[in-house]
Amino acid sequence: MYEALYRCIRADILSGRLAPNQKLPSKRALCANLKVSKITVEGAYSQLLSEGYIRSREKVGYFVEAVERTEPKPICHSQPPEAPDTSLDLTGNGPVRFPFSVWSKLQRQVLLDLGEQLLLPLHNQGLWELRQAIAVHLTAFRGMHVDPQNILIGAGTDFLYNLLIQLLGRDKLYAAEEPGYDKIRKIYAAGGVSCIGVPLDEQGVQIPCLSQAQVLHISPAHHFPTGLVTPLSRRLELLNWLWAQPDRWIIEDDYDSEFRFSSHPLPTMYSLDPRGRVIYMNTFSKTLAPSIRISYMVLPGDLMEQFRQQLSFYSCTVSSFEQHTLARFLSQGHFEKHINRMRKFYKTRRNRVLNAIQSCPLASRLTILEENAGLHFLVKVNTRLSDQELQDRLSQDQIRIRTLSSYYHGPLAKEHTHCLIVNYSGLTDQQLEQLEEKLQQLQ
Amino acid sequence: MYEALYRCIRADILSGRLAPNQKLPSKRALCANLKVSKITVEGAYSQLLSEGYIRSREKVGYFVEAVERTEPKPICHSQPPEAPDTSLDLTGNGPVRFPFSVWSKLQRQVLLDLGEQLLLPLHNQGLWELRQAIAVHLTAFRGMHVDPQNILIGAGTDFLYNLLIQLLGRDKLYAAEEPGYDKIRKIYAAGGVSCIGVPLDEQGVQIPCLSQAQVLHISPAHHFPTGLVTPLSRRLELLNWLWAQPDRWIIEDDYDSEFRFSSHPLPTMYSLDPRGRVIYMNTFSKTLAPSIRISYMVLPGDLMEQFRQQLSFYSCTVSSFEQHTLARFLSQGHFEKHINRMRKFYKTRRNRVLNAIQSCPLASRLTILEENAGLHFLVKVNTRLSDQELQDRLSQDQIRIRTLSSYYHGPLAKEHTHCLIVNYSGLTDQQLEQLEEKLQQLQ
């Protein structure tokens, strides 16, 4: 306890709140005043004395020393403790192309045009103009008919999942795909809900395995990590499951549907469901950059109303500056152009990576599994190595890559052994060349 | 069920996935293929037929009509449904001064200097340079000795509270000030934890009323809404409570400590506690703008380590663009200048509002209660009106203001009746003049 009092008086001396030569209160007065014991005050004064912050004059009392008021120094690290990883990253976390010059121009215009208006707290669902622009985009790109009033913008899908837990309730059983994006189940666990894994067959989640689950979290447009696209027949079966009980929900995560390289995508589950039990989610992490933290969800009418009644005290988590910039980026047509450019860019890149794999010395032992969609595909390796050994071997070659098995919580489906997940979206041009060279050298 | 199938085929026709004059599969084939009943397929085909999307040729089958491929239109609202409020806002939600030109310059520089580096996902605790700059700021302004490795940046304090629930656990009893910032208890409730209200005396929370609480959420530097500053004696008592049991925590919300208009502030609870059981929180909402969603917390060593082990899968919620901009704003000294300018600006504004109140015709019935700190003070009104009537009366006069009683969940302390909370920070110059006029006309 004396330590806290000592710290307080020392801070007061260093900050000048207690001036040099000022008399300190007597020990007795301080005890009474602070309601602390005599031992506490004596301990504090004696430590201050021994460190030279105060001096004692016999029978008069204690006085503040004229210490040099050097501000306490912050703990300084010139370098972050985490060393950068220089591996070829095939996990999809690398940099992407970004429309810097347009973005910079829009940022400047937003500041100039809007001024103080930018400083007002935003509507808790997000900027109206951005929600409108997203609704228009969803119509054009996904054939969805969405009211901007049903859109909610948030700082990343992690955040939105947490909001959904609060909205749908912790008393429900959640289900997510197995294998699946590992974060999803971690977030549900941290949010205090039970979440089971649902195994997949070649069409998507196996409905008989849903057991008592009430909330099903899926990515039917392009499953991560298998790349599976859920066909219409399974989608209809899923709707049948959804409608069979009153309190069931589907969370449809449409995270990279913009990057389909052939034919039109199937309509979303959200569009197929006239009963308002599908929650649609998407993000700008894949289409713009993972470091721009803007995601959104479309809540069906009743759920949106419930949000307004129960959770409207939450502030929107995305800065108004960036929401205005993104709204203009969308409504002025830059986003559409950007996606089209990125689609071409990724298609070329995809073909180069596919060619490099197919023409490498080990090609006969590699099978490519893909569905012309999204930013990753699978390579099945004919090998006696275990999945861990395979990943370690590649790691020694400075290739950072994950296997399908690493996305399993439970037992691994046999057809999913020895499958590497190739996410080529984060490679720089230089890294792509390095990868091509490395693949040629494989023995 | 037929409705979902109908929606899907219609979407395929409108998107061109099904071409004009293309033959549709026979009903029987579709039933088998999609594993749905004959009634479902018949219902879907008959609705498509009646709406002219397909035509039937007897004994041959169904064909896609050459419908005009008008994209479905998004639901359009030119105006957000929420009407803007034109009242004089004394609740603190108005616009504030913002260093637009410096910010704009830094934004541009960040884009030019960093380029693709900006697109990389950030460390989940936030940008290293920003954490460093915050540590330096906390030392200079609060005399705190903080390691940037213990700082965690998030998109607003709402978000950070939710993270703390996940970190400290839902099995604990939380306690918050009564009266207090009403959002805090709502967030704890939505996060699934029990939170009690702790009544205040003239020094802060009453420790005997903490009952079985293990996590105490307080704002000792400047309590909202009463304006109370917790003196050293109560702080020491709080530390005594904190240390008495191994699993107790204090969350110290230091939300507007930058705006103290006389003398030095007391050291933070975080600084007084050598045992690492105080979590420090602050935000840039008050010092920059509420629409910039950047807050941070300082986690003591053990808790930070627990975050790294249990919750490091979470992505940082603040955009890298704005973190870089803010980091430069701080490290280049702009923040310090801005705060000093704002402090002067608010001091002048505060004095004008105080003068206007003290010189109005009803001044004899008004008592000002304040502690020279923060962006709000209290006015006690000598009136026979109830608090609700008082608030309604002012609302008719187009003054948006809240009473202390509106921040109570339980029974109201007698000395807190008829207290208006005057938050002058959001008034524009014009609104301030309007307020002065209105006060002169009071009868």
Chai-1 contact restraints between the chains, C-beta under 6 A:
chainA,res_idxA,chainB,res_idxB,connection_type,confidence,min_distance_angstrom,max_distance_angstrom,comment,restraint_id
A,E3,B,P274,contact,1.0,0.0,6.0,A-B,restraint_1
A,A4,B,L236,contact,1.0,0.0,6.0,A-B,restraint_2
A,A4,B,L239,contact,1.0,0.0,6.0,A-B,restraint_3
A,A4,B,L272,contact,1.0,0.0,6.0,A-B,restraint_4
A,R7,B,L272,contact,1.0,0.0,6.0,A-B,restraint_5
A,C8,B,L232,contact,1.0,0.0,6.0,A-B,restraint_6
A,C8,B,P267,contact,1.0,0.0,6.0,A-B,restraint_7
A,C8,B,L272,contact,1.0,0.0,6.0,A-B,restraint_8
A,A11,B,G143,contact,1.0,0.0,6.0,A-B,restraint_9
A,A11,B,P267,contact,1.0,0.0,6.0,A-B,restraint_10
A,S15,B,G143,contact,1.0,0.0,6.0,A-B,restraint_11
A,S15,B,H264,contact,1.0,0.0,6.0,A-B,restraint_12
A,R17,B,H264,contact,1.0,0.0,6.0,A-B,restraint_13
A,L34,B,S233,contact,1.0,0.0,6.0,A-B,restraint_14
A,L34,B,L236,contact,1.0,0.0,6.0,A-B,restraint_15
A,K35,B,S233,contact,1.0,0.0,6.0,A-B,restraint_16
A,V36,B,L236,contact,1.0,0.0,6.0,A-B,restraint_17
A,P72,B,T139,contact,1.0,0.0,6.0,A-B,restraint_18
A,P72,B,H145,contact,1.0,0.0,6.0,A-B,restraint_19
A,P74,B,A135,contact,1.0,0.0,6.0,A-B,restraint_20
A,P74,B,V136,contact,1.0,0.0,6.0,A-B,restraint_21
A,P74,B,T139,contact,1.0,0.0,6.0,A-B,restraint_22
A,I75,B,D147,contact,1.0,0.0,6.0,A-B,restraint_23
A,P80,B,W128,contact,1.0,0.0,6.0,A-B,restraint_24
A,N93,B,P121,contact,1.0,0.0,6.0,A-B,restraint_25
A,P95,B,E116,contact,1.0,0.0,6.0,A-B,restraint_26
A,P95,B,L119,contact,1.0,0.0,6.0,A-B,restraint_27
A,P95,B,L120,contact,1.0,0.0,6.0,A-B,restraint_28
A,V96,B,L119,contact,1.0,0.0,6.0,A-B,restraint_29
A,F98,B,L119,contact,1.0,0.0,6.0,A-B,restraint_30
A,F100,B,L111,contact,1.0,0.0,6.0,A-B,restraint_31
A,S104,B,L111,contact,1.0,0.0,6.0,A-B,restraint_32
A,Q107,B,Q107,contact,1.0,0.0,6.0,A-B,restraint_33
A,R108,B,S104,contact,1.0,0.0,6.0,A-B,restraint_34
A,L111,B,F100,contact,1.0,0.0,6.0,A-B,restraint_35
A,L111,B,S104,contact,1.0,0.0,6.0,A-B,restraint_36
A,E116,B,P95,contact,1.0,0.0,6.0,A-B,restraint_37
A,L119,B,P95,contact,1.0,0.0,6.0,A-B,restraint_38
A,L119,B,V96,contact,1.0,0.0,6.0,A-B,restraint_39
A,L119,B,F98,contact,1.0,0.0,6.0,A-B,restraint_40
A,L119,B,A289,contact,1.0,0.0,6.0,A-B,restraint_41
A,L119,B,S291,contact,1.0,0.0,6.0,A-B,restraint_42
A,L120,B,P95,contact,1.0,0.0,6.0,A-B,restraint_43
A,P121,B,N93,contact,1.0,0.0,6.0,A-B,restraint_44
A,P121,B,P290,contact,1.0,0.0,6.0,A-B,restraint_45
A,P121,B,S291,contact,1.0,0.0,6.0,A-B,restraint_46
A,L122,B,S291,contact,1.0,0.0,6.0,A-B,restraint_47
A,W128,B,P80,contact,1.0,0.0,6.0,A-B,restraint_48
A,A135,B,P74,contact,1.0,0.0,6.0,A-B,restraint_49
A,V136,B,P74,contact,1.0,0.0,6.0,A-B,restraint_50
A,T139,B,P72,contact,1.0,0.0,6.0,A-B,restraint_51
A,T139,B,P74,contact,1.0,0.0,6.0,A-B,restraint_52
A,G143,B,A11,contact,1.0,0.0,6.0,A-B,restraint_53
A,G143,B,S15,contact,1.0,0.0,6.0,A-B,restraint_54
A,H145,B,P72,contact,1.0,0.0,6.0,A-B,restraint_55
A,D147,B,I75,contact,1.0,0.0,6.0,A-B,restraint_56
A,A155,B,A155,contact,1.0,0.0,6.0,A-B,restraint_57
A,A155,B,T317,contact,1.0,0.0,6.0,A-B,restraint_58
A,G156,B,S315,contact,1.0,0.0,6.0,A-B,restraint_59
A,G156,B,T317,contact,1.0,0.0,6.0,A-B,restraint_60
A,D158,B,Y314,contact,1.0,0.0,6.0,A-B,restraint_61
A,D158,B,S315,contact,1.0,0.0,6.0,A-B,restraint_62
A,F159,B,T317,contact,1.0,0.0,6.0,A-B,restraint_63
A,Q166,B,A190,contact,1.0,0.0,6.0,A-B,restraint_64
A,R170,B,G192,contact,1.0,0.0,6.0,A-B,restraint_65
A,K183,B,F313,contact,1.0,0.0,6.0,A-B,restraint_66
A,K186,B,F313,contact,1.0,0.0,6.0,A-B,restraint_67
A,A190,B,Q166,contact,1.0,0.0,6.0,A-B,restraint_68
A,G192,B,R170,contact,1.0,0.0,6.0,A-B,restraint_69
A,G192,B,G192,contact,1.0,0.0,6.0,A-B,restraint_70
A,L232,B,C8,contact,1.0,0.0,6.0,A-B,restraint_71
A,S233,B,L34,contact,1.0,0.0,6.0,A-B,restraint_72
A,S233,B,K35,contact,1.0,0.0,6.0,A-B,restraint_73
A,L236,B,A4,contact,1.0,0.0,6.0,A-B,restraint_74
A,L236,B,L34,contact,1.0,0.0,6.0,A-B,restraint_75
A,L236,B,V36,contact,1.0,0.0,6.0,A-B,restraint_76
A,L239,B,A4,contact,1.0,0.0,6.0,A-B,restraint_77
A,H264,B,S15,contact,1.0,0.0,6.0,A-B,restraint_78
A,H264,B,R17,contact,1.0,0.0,6.0,A-B,restraint_79
A,P267,B,C8,contact,1.0,0.0,6.0,A-B,restraint_80
A,P267,B,A11,contact,1.0,0.0,6.0,A-B,restraint_81
A,L272,B,A4,contact,1.0,0.0,6.0,A-B,restraint_82
A,L272,B,R7,contact,1.0,0.0,6.0,A-B,restraint_83
A,L272,B,C8,contact,1.0,0.0,6.0,A-B,restraint_84
A,P274,B,E3,contact,1.0,0.0,6.0,A-B,restraint_85
A,A289,B,L119,contact,1.0,0.0,6.0,A-B,restraint_86
A,P290,B,P121,contact,1.0,0.0,6.0,A-B,restraint_87
A,S291,B,L119,contact,1.0,0.0,6.0,A-B,restraint_88
A,S291,B,P121,contact,1.0,0.0,6.0,A-B,restraint_89
A,S291,B,L122,contact,1.0,0.0,6.0,A-B,restraint_90
A,S291,B,S320,contact,1.0,0.0,6.0,A-B,restraint_91
A,I292,B,S319,contact,1.0,0.0,6.0,A-B,restraint_92
A,R293,B,T317,contact,1.0,0.0,6.0,A-B,restraint_93
A,R293,B,S319,contact,1.0,0.0,6.0,A-B,restraint_94
A,F313,B,K183,contact,1.0,0.0,6.0,A-B,restraint_95
A,F313,B,K186,contact,1.0,0.0,6.0,A-B,restraint_96
A,Y314,B,D158,contact,1.0,0.0,6.0,A-B,restraint_97
A,S315,B,G156,contact,1.0,0.0,6.0,A-B,restraint_98
A,S315,B,D158,contact,1.0,0.0,6.0,A-B,restraint_99
A,T317,B,A155,contact,1.0,0.0,6.0,A-B,restraint_100
A,T317,B,G156,contact,1.0,0.0,6.0,A-B,restraint_101
A,T317,B,F159,contact,1.0,0.0,6.0,A-B,restraint_102
A,T317,B,R293,contact,1.0,0.0,6.0,A-B,restraint_103
A,S319,B,I292,contact,1.0,0.0,6.0,A-B,restraint_104
A,S319,B,R293,contact,1.0,0.0,6.0,A-B,restraint_105
A,S319,B,E322,contact,1.0,0.0,6.0,A-B,restraint_106
A,S320,B,S291,contact,1.0,0.0,6.0,A-B,restraint_107
A,E322,B,S319,contact,1.0,0.0,6.0,A-B,restraint_108
